[in-house]
Amino acid sequence: MNHSNPSGLIMALLLAAGFFILSGCDSGEKAVDKVTGKQDVEQYHKMKKDIGKIAEEQAKKHNDALKATEGK
């Protein structure tokens, strides 16, 4: 007979209990978001949006500079 590893079962239960305990408070939600990668994905989308805004501003400045030099 093949018996499963009891220490593995205990570790899995402790891990599951830890997630439930951590998800009960604000800092726990942040910890769960960090572990699951949700925080990194949100930061990626925010940075992508910020880079888009910067690129638009730079393009506008470049176009304004071209118009200014063409008018002279």
Predicted model as a PDB file, atoms N, CA, C, CB and O in Angstrom, pLDDT in the B-factor column:
MODEL        1                                                                  
ATOM      1  N   MET A   1       0.824  -1.188   0.000  1.00 44.00           N  
ATOM      2  CA  MET A   1       0.000   0.000   0.000  1.00 44.00           C  
ATOM      3  C   MET A   1       0.871   1.255   0.000  1.00 44.00           C  
ATOM      4  CB  MET A   1      -0.939  -0.004   1.206  1.00 44.00           C  
ATOM      5  O   MET A   1       1.922   1.317   0.638  1.00 44.00           O  
ATOM      6  N   ASN A   2       0.403   2.224  -0.721  1.00 53.00           N  
ATOM      7  CA  ASN A   2       1.136   3.476  -0.828  1.00 53.00           C  
ATOM      8  C   ASN A   2       0.387   4.542  -0.029  1.00 53.00           C  
ATOM      9  CB  ASN A   2       1.309   3.906  -2.324  1.00 53.00           C  
ATOM     10  O   ASN A   2      -0.727   4.928  -0.385  1.00 53.00           O  
ATOM     11  N   HIS A   3       0.998   5.005   1.037  1.00 57.00           N  
ATOM     12  CA  HIS A   3       0.390   6.041   1.880  1.00 57.00           C  
ATOM     13  C   HIS A   3       0.967   7.393   1.494  1.00 57.00           C  
ATOM     14  CB  HIS A   3       0.630   5.752   3.395  1.00 57.00           C  
ATOM     15  O   HIS A   3       2.159   7.513   1.208  1.00 57.00           O  
ATOM     16  N   SER A   4       0.122   8.400   1.487  1.00 62.00           N  
ATOM     17  CA  SER A   4       0.603   9.739   1.157  1.00 62.00           C  
ATOM     18  C   SER A   4       1.440  10.279   2.312  1.00 62.00           C  
ATOM     19  CB  SER A   4      -0.579  10.693   0.847  1.00 62.00           C  
ATOM     20  O   SER A   4       1.342   9.799   3.441  1.00 62.00           O  
ATOM     21  N   ASN A   5       2.241  11.253   2.023  1.00 68.00           N  
ATOM     22  CA  ASN A   5       3.140  11.842   2.996  1.00 68.00           C  
ATOM     23  C   ASN A   5       2.330  12.708   3.971  1.00 68.00           C  
ATOM     24  CB  ASN A   5       4.245  12.677   2.291  1.00 68.00           C  
ATOM     25  O   ASN A   5       1.770  13.718   3.545  1.00 68.00           O  
ATOM     26  N   PRO A   6       2.248  12.359   5.249  1.00 72.00           N  
ATOM     27  CA  PRO A   6       1.448  13.148   6.196  1.00 72.00           C  
ATOM     28  C   PRO A   6       2.009  14.545   6.425  1.00 72.00           C  
ATOM     29  CB  PRO A   6       1.354  12.425   7.520  1.00 72.00           C  
ATOM     30  O   PRO A   6       1.246  15.474   6.688  1.00 72.00           O  
ATOM     31  N   SER A   7       3.314  14.714   6.333  1.00 78.00           N  
ATOM     32  CA  SER A   7       3.871  16.053   6.535  1.00 78.00           C  
ATOM     33  C   SER A   7       3.490  16.974   5.372  1.00 78.00           C  
ATOM     34  CB  SER A   7       5.407  15.983   6.682  1.00 78.00           C  
ATOM     35  O   SER A   7       3.333  18.180   5.562  1.00 78.00           O  
ATOM     36  N   GLY A   8       3.343  16.413   4.180  1.00 77.00           N  
ATOM     37  CA  GLY A   8       2.905  17.208   3.034  1.00 77.00           C  
ATOM     38  C   GLY A   8       1.479  17.692   3.217  1.00 77.00           C  
ATOM     39  O   GLY A   8       1.153  18.826   2.866  1.00 77.00           O  
ATOM     40  N   LEU A   9       0.638  16.844   3.762  1.00 79.00           N  
ATOM     41  CA  LEU A   9      -0.753  17.216   4.028  1.00 79.00           C  
ATOM     42  C   LEU A   9      -0.815  18.314   5.074  1.00 79.00           C  
ATOM     43  CB  LEU A   9      -1.566  15.995   4.490  1.00 79.00           C  
ATOM     44  O   LEU A   9      -1.589  19.263   4.947  1.00 79.00           O  
ATOM     45  N   ILE A  10       0.006  18.179   6.107  1.00 85.00           N  
ATOM     46  CA  ILE A  10       0.040  19.198   7.167  1.00 85.00           C  
ATOM     47  C   ILE A  10       0.509  20.535   6.600  1.00 85.00           C  
ATOM     48  CB  ILE A  10       0.969  18.753   8.327  1.00 85.00           C  
ATOM     49  O   ILE A  10      -0.055  21.579   6.929  1.00 85.00           O  
ATOM     50  N   MET A  11       1.528  20.513   5.757  1.00 84.00           N  
ATOM     51  CA  MET A  11       2.035  21.755   5.158  1.00 84.00           C  
ATOM     52  C   MET A  11       0.969  22.402   4.264  1.00 84.00           C  
ATOM     53  CB  MET A  11       3.319  21.475   4.339  1.00 84.00           C  
ATOM     54  O   MET A  11       0.817  23.623   4.263  1.00 84.00           O  
ATOM     55  N   ALA A  12       0.250  21.598   3.522  1.00 84.00           N  
ATOM     56  CA  ALA A  12      -0.806  22.136   2.659  1.00 84.00           C  
ATOM     57  C   ALA A  12      -1.905  22.774   3.498  1.00 84.00           C  
ATOM     58  CB  ALA A  12      -1.397  21.025   1.764  1.00 84.00           C  
ATOM     59  O   ALA A  12      -2.410  23.840   3.144  1.00 84.00           O  
ATOM     60  N   LEU A  13      -2.277  22.147   4.592  1.00 83.00           N  
ATOM     61  CA  LEU A  13      -3.306  22.714   5.472  1.00 83.00           C  
ATOM     62  C   LEU A  13      -2.832  24.014   6.115  1.00 83.00           C  
ATOM     63  CB  LEU A  13      -3.693  21.705   6.559  1.00 83.00           C  
ATOM     64  O   LEU A  13      -3.595  24.974   6.224  1.00 83.00           O  
ATOM     65  N   LEU A  14      -1.586  24.039   6.535  1.00 83.00           N  
ATOM     66  CA  LEU A  14      -1.042  25.278   7.114  1.00 83.00           C  
ATOM     67  C   LEU A  14      -0.997  26.402   6.093  1.00 83.00           C  
ATOM     68  CB  LEU A  14       0.359  25.036   7.672  1.00 83.00           C  
ATOM     69  O   LEU A  14      -1.304  27.549   6.416  1.00 83.00           O  
ATOM     70  N   LEU A  15      -0.619  26.083   4.874  1.00 81.00           N  
ATOM     71  CA  LEU A  15      -0.584  27.085   3.816  1.00 81.00           C  
ATOM     72  C   LEU A  15      -1.976  27.631   3.527  1.00 81.00           C  
ATOM     73  CB  LEU A  15       0.020  26.495   2.547  1.00 81.00           C  
ATOM     74  O   LEU A  15      -2.155  28.840   3.383  1.00 81.00           O  
ATOM     75  N   ALA A  16      -2.962  26.740   3.443  1.00 80.00           N  
ATOM     76  CA  ALA A  16      -4.342  27.167   3.201  1.00 80.00           C  
ATOM     77  C   ALA A  16      -4.847  28.019   4.359  1.00 80.00           C  
ATOM     78  CB  ALA A  16      -5.261  25.946   2.997  1.00 80.00           C  
ATOM     79  O   ALA A  16      -5.511  29.032   4.140  1.00 80.00           O  
ATOM     80  N   ALA A  17      -4.540  27.620   5.580  1.00 77.00           N  
ATOM     81  CA  ALA A  17      -4.960  28.405   6.750  1.00 77.00           C  
ATOM     82  C   ALA A  17      -4.299  29.779   6.729  1.00 77.00           C  
ATOM     83  CB  ALA A  17      -4.608  27.662   8.065  1.00 77.00           C  
ATOM     84  O   ALA A  17      -4.925  30.779   7.081  1.00 77.00           O  
ATOM     85  N   GLY A  18      -3.045  29.826   6.319  1.00 73.00           N  
ATOM     86  CA  GLY A  18      -2.346  31.110   6.241  1.00 73.00           C  
ATOM     87  C   GLY A  18      -3.000  32.060   5.259  1.00 73.00           C  
ATOM     88  O   GLY A  18      -3.116  33.253   5.537  1.00 73.00           O  
ATOM     89  N   PHE A  19      -3.432  31.548   4.111  1.00 69.00           N  
ATOM     90  CA  PHE A  19      -4.119  32.402   3.143  1.00 69.00           C  
ATOM     91  C   PHE A  19      -5.438  32.920   3.704  1.00 69.00           C  
ATOM     92  CB  PHE A  19      -4.367  31.639   1.841  1.00 69.00           C  
ATOM     93  O   PHE A  19      -5.790  34.078   3.485  1.00 69.00           O  
ATOM     94  N   PHE A  20      -6.162  32.083   4.418  1.00 69.00           N  
ATOM     95  CA  PHE A  20      -7.424  32.526   4.992  1.00 69.00           C  
ATOM     96  C   PHE A  20      -7.200  33.561   6.083  1.00 69.00           C  
ATOM     97  CB  PHE A  20      -8.197  31.339   5.546  1.00 69.00           C  
ATOM     98  O   PHE A  20      -7.957  34.526   6.189  1.00 69.00           O  
ATOM     99  N   ILE A  21      -6.180  33.371   6.883  1.00 64.00           N  
ATOM    100  CA  ILE A  21      -5.882  34.329   7.947  1.00 64.00           C  
ATOM    101  C   ILE A  21      -5.427  35.650   7.351  1.00 64.00           C  
ATOM    102  CB  ILE A  21      -4.807  33.773   8.897  1.00 64.00           C  
ATOM    103  O   ILE A  21      -5.874  36.713   7.779  1.00 64.00           O  
ATOM    104  N   LEU A  22      -4.539  35.588   6.365  1.00 59.00           N  
ATOM    105  CA  LEU A  22      -4.022  36.813   5.743  1.00 59.00           C  
ATOM    106  C   LEU A  22      -5.097  37.580   4.989  1.00 59.00           C  
ATOM    107  CB  LEU A  22      -2.887  36.477   4.799  1.00 59.00           C  
ATOM    108  O   LEU A  22      -5.059  38.810   4.936  1.00 59.00           O  
ATOM    109  N   SER A  23      -6.045  36.874   4.411  1.00 59.00           N  
ATOM    110  CA  SER A  23      -7.068  37.573   3.625  1.00 59.00           C  
ATOM    111  C   SER A  23      -8.073  38.290   4.509  1.00 59.00           C  
ATOM    112  CB  SER A  23      -7.793  36.594   2.718  1.00 59.00           C  
ATOM    113  O   SER A  23      -8.920  39.021   3.996  1.00 59.00           O  
ATOM    114  N   GLY A  24      -8.007  38.105   5.813  1.00 60.00           N  
ATOM    115  CA  GLY A  24      -8.954  38.731   6.733  1.00 60.00           C  
ATOM    116  C   GLY A  24      -8.619  40.160   7.083  1.00 60.00           C  
ATOM    117  O   GLY A  24      -9.464  40.847   7.658  1.00 60.00           O  
ATOM    118  N   CYS A  25      -7.438  40.645   6.772  1.00 60.00           N  
ATOM    119  CA  CYS A  25      -7.075  42.010   7.130  1.00 60.00           C  
ATOM    120  C   CYS A  25      -6.482  42.732   5.923  1.00 60.00           C  
ATOM    121  CB  CYS A  25      -6.078  42.016   8.305  1.00 60.00           C  
ATOM    122  O   CYS A  25      -6.148  42.115   4.912  1.00 60.00           O  
ATOM    123  N   ASP A  26      -6.360  44.058   6.053  1.00 62.00           N  
ATOM    124  CA  ASP A  26      -5.861  44.875   4.948  1.00 62.00           C  
ATOM    125  C   ASP A  26      -4.465  44.459   4.514  1.00 62.00           C  
ATOM    126  CB  ASP A  26      -5.859  46.337   5.341  1.00 62.00           C  
ATOM    127  O   ASP A  26      -4.215  44.259   3.325  1.00 62.00           O  
ATOM    128  N   SER A  27      -3.567  44.330   5.458  1.00 70.00           N  
ATOM    129  CA  SER A  27      -2.199  43.947   5.095  1.00 70.00           C  
ATOM    130  C   SER A  27      -2.184  42.529   4.550  1.00 70.00           C  
ATOM    131  CB  SER A  27      -1.250  44.064   6.311  1.00 70.00           C  
ATOM    132  O   SER A  27      -1.325  42.183   3.739  1.00 70.00           O  
ATOM    133  N   GLY A  28      -3.130  41.704   4.989  1.00 68.00           N  
ATOM    134  CA  GLY A  28      -3.247  40.345   4.465  1.00 68.00           C  
ATOM    135  C   GLY A  28      -3.650  40.350   3.008  1.00 68.00           C  
ATOM    136  O   GLY A  28      -3.140  39.560   2.214  1.00 68.00           O  
ATOM    137  N   GLU A  29      -4.565  41.239   2.651  1.00 74.00           N  
ATOM    138  CA  GLU A  29      -4.981  41.352   1.249  1.00 74.00           C  
ATOM    139  C   GLU A  29      -3.792  41.774   0.384  1.00 74.00           C  
ATOM    140  CB  GLU A  29      -6.147  42.369   1.100  1.00 74.00           C  
ATOM    141  O   GLU A  29      -3.608  41.275  -0.726  1.00 74.00           O  
ATOM    142  N   LYS A  30      -2.997  42.693   0.907  1.00 76.00           N  
ATOM    143  CA  LYS A  30      -1.815  43.134   0.163  1.00 76.00           C  
ATOM    144  C   LYS A  30      -0.823  41.983   0.000  1.00 76.00           C  
ATOM    145  CB  LYS A  30      -1.139  44.326   0.876  1.00 76.00           C  
ATOM    146  O   LYS A  30      -0.215  41.820  -1.057  1.00 76.00           O  
ATOM    147  N   ALA A  31      -0.668  41.189   1.060  1.00 76.00           N  
ATOM    148  CA  ALA A  31       0.255  40.052   0.993  1.00 76.00           C  
ATOM    149  C   ALA A  31      -0.231  39.023  -0.020  1.00 76.00           C  
ATOM    150  CB  ALA A  31       0.412  39.398   2.379  1.00 76.00           C  
ATOM    151  O   ALA A  31       0.559  38.480  -0.791  1.00 76.00           O  
ATOM    152  N   VAL A  32      -1.534  38.759  -0.014  1.00 75.00           N  
ATOM    153  CA  VAL A  32      -2.089  37.794  -0.966  1.00 75.00           C  
ATOM    154  C   VAL A  32      -1.940  38.324  -2.387  1.00 75.00           C  
ATOM    155  CB  VAL A  32      -3.578  37.502  -0.652  1.00 75.00           C  
ATOM    156  O   VAL A  32      -1.596  37.570  -3.297  1.00 75.00           O  
ATOM    157  N   ASP A  33      -2.200  39.632  -2.586  1.00 77.00           N  
ATOM    158  CA  ASP A  33      -2.030  40.240  -3.915  1.00 77.00           C  
ATOM    159  C   ASP A  33      -0.587  40.132  -4.385  1.00 77.00           C  
ATOM    160  CB  ASP A  33      -2.465  41.714  -3.894  1.00 77.00           C  
ATOM    161  O   ASP A  33      -0.329  39.894  -5.565  1.00 77.00           O  
ATOM    162  N   LYS A  34       0.351  40.309  -3.462  1.00 78.00           N  
ATOM    163  CA  LYS A  34       1.773  40.226  -3.811  1.00 78.00           C  
ATOM    164  C   LYS A  34       2.147  38.799  -4.189  1.00 78.00           C  
ATOM    165  CB  LYS A  34       2.651  40.713  -2.640  1.00 78.00           C  
ATOM    166  O   LYS A  34       2.854  38.577  -5.172  1.00 78.00           O  
ATOM    167  N   VAL A  35       1.670  37.832  -3.406  1.00 79.00           N  
ATOM    168  CA  VAL A  35       2.015  36.425  -3.655  1.00 79.00           C  
ATOM    169  C   VAL A  35       1.409  35.945  -4.962  1.00 79.00           C  
ATOM    170  CB  VAL A  35       1.538  35.535  -2.496  1.00 79.00           C  
ATOM    171  O   VAL A  35       2.055  35.206  -5.706  1.00 79.00           O  
ATOM    172  N   THR A  36       0.179  36.350  -5.254  1.00 83.00           N  
ATOM    173  CA  THR A  36      -0.499  35.874  -6.456  1.00 83.00           C  
ATOM    174  C   THR A  36      -0.088  36.642  -7.710  1.00 83.00           C  
ATOM    175  CB  THR A  36      -1.992  35.972  -6.272  1.00 83.00           C  
ATOM    176  O   THR A  36      -0.417  36.228  -8.821  1.00 83.00           O  
ATOM    177  N   GLY A  37       0.628  37.760  -7.545  1.00 85.00           N  
ATOM    178  CA  GLY A  37       1.088  38.538  -8.688  1.00 85.00           C  
ATOM    179  C   GLY A  37       0.118  39.617  -9.118  1.00 85.00           C  
ATOM    180  O   GLY A  37       0.395  40.344 -10.072  1.00 85.00           O  
ATOM    181  N   LYS A  38      -1.012  39.742  -8.442  1.00 87.00           N  
ATOM    182  CA  LYS A  38      -2.011  40.739  -8.813  1.00 87.00           C  
ATOM    183  C   LYS A  38      -1.435  42.153  -8.696  1.00 87.00           C  
ATOM    184  CB  LYS A  38      -3.265  40.597  -7.929  1.00 87.00           C  
ATOM    185  O   LYS A  38      -1.691  43.009  -9.542  1.00 87.00           O  
ATOM    186  N   GLN A  39      -0.660  42.382  -7.646  1.00 86.00           N  
ATOM    187  CA  GLN A  39      -0.060  43.702  -7.433  1.00 86.00           C  
ATOM    188  C   GLN A  39       0.885  44.056  -8.579  1.00 86.00           C  
ATOM    189  CB  GLN A  39       0.696  43.741  -6.090  1.00 86.00           C  
ATOM    190  O   GLN A  39       0.903  45.198  -9.039  1.00 86.00           O  
ATOM    191  N   ASP A  40       1.664  43.087  -9.037  1.00 89.00           N  
ATOM    192  CA  ASP A  40       2.591  43.335 -10.143  1.00 89.00           C  
ATOM    193  C   ASP A  40       1.856  43.646 -11.437  1.00 89.00           C  
ATOM    194  CB  ASP A  40       3.503  42.135 -10.345  1.00 89.00           C  
ATOM    195  O   ASP A  40       2.290  44.504 -12.206  1.00 89.00           O  
ATOM    196  N   VAL A  41       0.745  42.955 -11.686  1.00 91.00           N  
ATOM    197  CA  VAL A  41      -0.038  43.198 -12.900  1.00 91.00           C  
ATOM    198  C   VAL A  41      -0.643  44.595 -12.859  1.00 91.00           C  
ATOM    199  CB  VAL A  41      -1.151  42.133 -13.059  1.00 91.00           C  
ATOM    200  O   VAL A  41      -0.640  45.306 -13.865  1.00 91.00           O  
ATOM    201  N   GLU A  42      -1.164  44.993 -11.692  1.00 91.00           N  
ATOM    202  CA  GLU A  42      -1.739  46.337 -11.567  1.00 91.00           C  
ATOM    203  C   GLU A  42      -0.674  47.405 -11.774  1.00 91.00           C  
ATOM    204  CB  GLU A  42      -2.402  46.515 -10.192  1.00 91.00           C  
ATOM    205  O   GLU A  42      -0.926  48.417 -12.427  1.00 91.00           O  
ATOM    206  N   GLN A  43       0.527  47.180 -11.216  1.00 92.00           N  
ATOM    207  CA  GLN A  43       1.616  48.140 -11.388  1.00 92.00           C  
ATOM    208  C   GLN A  43       2.024  48.220 -12.859  1.00 92.00           C  
ATOM    209  CB  GLN A  43       2.830  47.750 -10.513  1.00 92.00           C  
ATOM    210  O   GLN A  43       2.313  49.305 -13.364  1.00 92.00           O  
ATOM    211  N   TYR A  44       2.048  47.076 -13.549  1.00 93.00           N  
ATOM    212  CA  TYR A  44       2.389  47.051 -14.972  1.00 93.00           C  
ATOM    213  C   TYR A  44       1.403  47.897 -15.780  1.00 93.00           C  
ATOM    214  CB  TYR A  44       2.403  45.600 -15.499  1.00 93.00           C  
ATOM    215  O   TYR A  44       1.811  48.699 -16.620  1.00 93.00           O  
ATOM    216  N   HIS A  45       0.102  47.717 -15.522  1.00 93.00           N  
ATOM    217  CA  HIS A  45      -0.904  48.474 -16.273  1.00 93.00           C  
ATOM    218  C   HIS A  45      -0.806  49.959 -15.979  1.00 93.00           C  
ATOM    219  CB  HIS A  45      -2.310  47.970 -15.945  1.00 93.00           C  
ATOM    220  O   HIS A  45      -0.989  50.776 -16.881  1.00 93.00           O  
ATOM    221  N   LYS A  46      -0.517  50.335 -14.717  1.00 94.00           N  
ATOM    222  CA  LYS A  46      -0.376  51.739 -14.363  1.00 94.00           C  
ATOM    223  C   LYS A  46       0.838  52.346 -15.077  1.00 94.00           C  
ATOM    224  CB  LYS A  46      -0.242  51.899 -12.834  1.00 94.00           C  
ATOM    225  O   LYS A  46       0.762  53.450 -15.615  1.00 94.00           O  
ATOM    226  N   MET A  47       1.955  51.612 -15.074  1.00 95.00           N  
ATOM    227  CA  MET A  47       3.165  52.121 -15.734  1.00 95.00           C  
ATOM    228  C   MET A  47       2.957  52.231 -17.240  1.00 95.00           C  
ATOM    229  CB  MET A  47       4.370  51.209 -15.434  1.00 95.00           C  
ATOM    230  O   MET A  47       3.429  53.183 -17.862  1.00 95.00           O  
ATOM    231  N   LYS A  48       2.256  51.271 -17.829  1.00 94.00           N  
ATOM    232  CA  LYS A  48       1.980  51.304 -19.266  1.00 94.00           C  
ATOM    233  C   LYS A  48       1.140  52.539 -19.609  1.00 94.00           C  
ATOM    234  CB  LYS A  48       1.249  50.007 -19.715  1.00 94.00           C  
ATOM    235  O   LYS A  48       1.375  53.202 -20.619  1.00 94.00           O  
ATOM    236  N   LYS A  49       0.164  52.834 -18.757  1.00 94.00           N  
ATOM    237  CA  LYS A  49      -0.692  54.006 -18.967  1.00 94.00           C  
ATOM    238  C   LYS A  49       0.129  55.286 -18.826  1.00 94.00           C  
ATOM    239  CB  LYS A  49      -1.876  54.010 -17.963  1.00 94.00           C  
ATOM    240  O   LYS A  49      -0.017  56.215 -19.621  1.00 94.00           O  
ATOM    241  N   ASP A  50       1.003  55.331 -17.799  1.00 95.00           N  
ATOM    242  CA  ASP A  50       1.849  56.505 -17.582  1.00 95.00           C  
ATOM    243  C   ASP A  50       2.803  56.727 -18.755  1.00 95.00           C  
ATOM    244  CB  ASP A  50       2.645  56.354 -16.281  1.00 95.00           C  
ATOM    245  O   ASP A  50       3.011  57.862 -19.181  1.00 95.00           O  
ATOM    246  N   ILE A  51       3.379  55.649 -19.274  1.00 95.00           N  
ATOM    247  CA  ILE A  51       4.294  55.755 -20.415  1.00 95.00           C  
ATOM    248  C   ILE A  51       3.547  56.265 -21.640  1.00 95.00           C  
ATOM    249  CB  ILE A  51       4.954  54.390 -20.718  1.00 95.00           C  
ATOM    250  O   ILE A  51       4.091  57.048 -22.419  1.00 95.00           O  
ATOM    251  N   GLY A  52       2.313  55.829 -21.815  1.00 93.00           N  
ATOM    252  CA  GLY A  52       1.494  56.313 -22.926  1.00 93.00           C  
ATOM    253  C   GLY A  52       1.259  57.812 -22.828  1.00 93.00           C  
ATOM    254  O   GLY A  52       1.326  58.523 -23.831  1.00 93.00           O  
ATOM    255  N   LYS A  53       0.982  58.292 -21.618  1.00 95.00           N  
ATOM    256  CA  LYS A  53       0.773  59.728 -21.419  1.00 95.00           C  
ATOM    257  C   LYS A  53       2.050  60.508 -21.717  1.00 95.00           C  
ATOM    258  CB  LYS A  53       0.304  60.010 -19.982  1.00 95.00           C  
ATOM    259  O   LYS A  53       2.007  61.557 -22.359  1.00 95.00           O  
ATOM    260  N   ILE A  54       3.173  59.998 -21.255  1.00 95.00           N  
ATOM    261  CA  ILE A  54       4.457  60.676 -21.489  1.00 95.00           C  
ATOM    262  C   ILE A  54       4.763  60.724 -22.984  1.00 95.00           C  
ATOM    263  CB  ILE A  54       5.605  59.959 -20.730  1.00 95.00           C  
ATOM    264  O   ILE A  54       5.218  61.748 -23.494  1.00 95.00           O  
ATOM    265  N   ALA A  55       4.513  59.618 -23.684  1.00 95.00           N  
ATOM    266  CA  ALA A  55       4.755  59.582 -25.130  1.00 95.00           C  
ATOM    267  C   ALA A  55       3.875  60.590 -25.855  1.00 95.00           C  
ATOM    268  CB  ALA A  55       4.505  58.172 -25.682  1.00 95.00           C  
ATOM    269  O   ALA A  55       4.334  61.257 -26.783  1.00 95.00           O  
ATOM    270  N   GLU A  56       2.621  60.708 -25.445  1.00 95.00           N  
ATOM    271  CA  GLU A  56       1.725  61.693 -26.062  1.00 95.00           C  
ATOM    272  C   GLU A  56       2.216  63.113 -25.810  1.00 95.00           C  
ATOM    273  CB  GLU A  56       0.296  61.530 -25.525  1.00 95.00           C  
ATOM    274  O   GLU A  56       2.198  63.943 -26.719  1.00 95.00           O  
ATOM    275  N   GLU A  57       2.658  63.404 -24.580  1.00 95.00           N  
ATOM    276  CA  GLU A  57       3.168  64.731 -24.265  1.00 95.00           C  
ATOM    277  C   GLU A  57       4.416  65.055 -25.086  1.00 95.00           C  
ATOM    278  CB  GLU A  57       3.476  64.838 -22.773  1.00 95.00           C  
ATOM    279  O   GLU A  57       4.558  66.169 -25.590  1.00 95.00           O  
ATOM    280  N   GLN A  58       5.317  64.086 -25.219  1.00 95.00           N  
ATOM    281  CA  GLN A  58       6.540  64.307 -25.990  1.00 95.00           C  
ATOM    282  C   GLN A  58       6.227  64.525 -27.466  1.00 95.00           C  
ATOM    283  CB  GLN A  58       7.496  63.124 -25.826  1.00 95.00           C  
ATOM    284  O   GLN A  58       6.840  65.374 -28.112  1.00 95.00           O  
ATOM    285  N   ALA A  59       5.280  63.766 -27.999  1.00 95.00           N  
ATOM    286  CA  ALA A  59       4.890  63.939 -29.401  1.00 95.00           C  
ATOM    287  C   ALA A  59       4.294  65.328 -29.617  1.00 95.00           C  
ATOM    288  CB  ALA A  59       3.877  62.848 -29.824  1.00 95.00           C  
ATOM    289  O   ALA A  59       4.564  65.977 -30.628  1.00 95.00           O  
ATOM    290  N   LYS A  60       3.487  65.776 -28.668  1.00 95.00           N  
ATOM    291  CA  LYS A  60       2.889  67.113 -28.776  1.00 95.00           C  
ATOM    292  C   LYS A  60       3.981  68.190 -28.740  1.00 95.00           C  
ATOM    293  CB  LYS A  60       1.864  67.346 -27.632  1.00 95.00           C  
ATOM    294  O   LYS A  60       3.954  69.129 -29.535  1.00 95.00           O  
ATOM    295  N   LYS A  61       4.931  68.052 -27.823  1.00 94.00           N  
ATOM    296  CA  LYS A  61       6.026  69.020 -27.737  1.00 94.00           C  
ATOM    297  C   LYS A  61       6.840  69.021 -29.029  1.00 94.00           C  
ATOM    298  CB  LYS A  61       6.937  68.704 -26.532  1.00 94.00           C  
ATOM    299  O   LYS A  61       7.236  70.077 -29.523  1.00 94.00           O  
ATOM    300  N   HIS A  62       7.084  67.834 -29.566  1.00 93.00           N  
ATOM    301  CA  HIS A  62       7.844  67.722 -30.813  1.00 93.00           C  
ATOM    302  C   HIS A  62       7.101  68.397 -31.962  1.00 93.00           C  
ATOM    303  CB  HIS A  62       8.112  66.243 -31.151  1.00 93.00           C  
ATOM    304  O   HIS A  62       7.702  69.134 -32.743  1.00 93.00           O  
ATOM    305  N   ASN A  63       5.801  68.149 -32.068  1.00 93.00           N  
ATOM    306  CA  ASN A  63       5.002  68.772 -33.120  1.00 93.00           C  
ATOM    307  C   ASN A  63       4.945  70.276 -32.956  1.00 93.00           C  
ATOM    308  CB  ASN A  63       3.597  68.202 -33.126  1.00 93.00           C  
ATOM    309  O   ASN A  63       5.006  71.013 -33.940  1.00 93.00           O  
ATOM    310  N   ASP A  64       4.827  70.742 -31.711  1.00 91.00           N  
ATOM    311  CA  ASP A  64       4.807  72.186 -31.464  1.00 91.00           C  
ATOM    312  C   ASP A  64       6.149  72.814 -31.868  1.00 91.00           C  
ATOM    313  CB  ASP A  64       4.499  72.479 -29.969  1.00 91.00           C  
ATOM    314  O   ASP A  64       6.184  73.908 -32.431  1.00 91.00           O  
ATOM    315  N   ALA A  65       7.242  72.117 -31.577  1.00 90.00           N  
ATOM    316  CA  ALA A  65       8.578  72.640 -31.939  1.00 90.00           C  
ATOM    317  C   ALA A  65       8.736  72.695 -33.449  1.00 90.00           C  
ATOM    318  CB  ALA A  65       9.702  71.766 -31.323  1.00 90.00           C  
ATOM    319  O   ALA A  65       9.306  73.645 -33.984  1.00 90.00           O  
ATOM    320  N   LEU A  66       8.223  71.657 -34.150  1.00 88.00           N  
ATOM    321  CA  LEU A  66       8.302  71.673 -35.618  1.00 88.00           C  
ATOM    322  C   LEU A  66       7.493  72.813 -36.204  1.00 88.00           C  
ATOM    323  CB  LEU A  66       7.814  70.346 -36.194  1.00 88.00           C  
ATOM    324  O   LEU A  66       7.941  73.477 -37.139  1.00 88.00           O  
ATOM    325  N   LYS A  67       6.311  73.046 -35.668  1.00 88.00           N  
ATOM    326  CA  LYS A  67       5.475  74.133 -36.161  1.00 88.00           C  
ATOM    327  C   LYS A  67       6.145  75.480 -35.907  1.00 88.00           C  
ATOM    328  CB  LYS A  67       4.090  74.091 -35.497  1.00 88.00           C  
ATOM    329  O   LYS A  67       6.047  76.388 -36.732  1.00 88.00           O  
ATOM    330  N   ALA A  68       6.817  75.608 -34.782  1.00 86.00           N  
ATOM    331  CA  ALA A  68       7.476  76.870 -34.433  1.00 86.00           C  
ATOM    332  C   ALA A  68       8.641  77.135 -35.382  1.00 86.00           C  
ATOM    333  CB  ALA A  68       7.971  76.843 -32.967  1.00 86.00           C  
ATOM    334  O   ALA A  68       8.866  78.278 -35.778  1.00 86.00           O  
ATOM    335  N   THR A  69       9.379  76.096 -35.748  1.00 86.00           N  
ATOM    336  CA  THR A  69      10.535  76.284 -36.635  1.00 86.00           C  
ATOM    337  C   THR A  69      10.082  76.481 -38.078  1.00 86.00           C  
ATOM    338  CB  THR A  69      11.492  75.078 -36.541  1.00 86.00           C  
ATOM    339  O   THR A  69      10.770  77.159 -38.843  1.00 86.00           O  
ATOM    340  N   GLU A  70       8.946  75.909 -38.472  1.00 80.00           N  
ATOM    341  CA  GLU A  70       8.432  76.094 -39.826  1.00 80.00           C  
ATOM    342  C   GLU A  70       7.900  77.504 -40.033  1.00 80.00           C  
ATOM    343  CB  GLU A  70       7.337  75.078 -40.119  1.00 80.00           C  
ATOM    344  O   GLU A  70       7.922  78.029 -41.146  1.00 80.00           O  
ATOM    345  N   GLY A  71       7.432  78.102 -38.973  1.00 67.00           N  
ATOM    346  CA  GLY A  71       6.869  79.447 -39.078  1.00 67.00           C  
ATOM    347  C   GLY A  71       7.930  80.523 -39.223  1.00 67.00           C  
ATOM    348  O   GLY A  71       7.597  81.649 -39.592  1.00 67.00           O  
ATOM    349  N   LYS A  72       9.186  80.227 -38.952  1.00 60.00           N  
ATOM    350  CA  LYS A  72      10.243  81.233 -39.019  1.00 60.00           C  
ATOM    351  C   LYS A  72      10.801  81.368 -40.389  1.00 60.00           C  
ATOM    352  CB  LYS A  72      11.341  80.909 -38.071  1.00 60.00           C  
ATOM    353  O   LYS A  72      11.702  82.177 -40.613  1.00 60.00           O  
TER     354      LYS A  72                                                      
ENDMDL                                                                          
END                                                                             
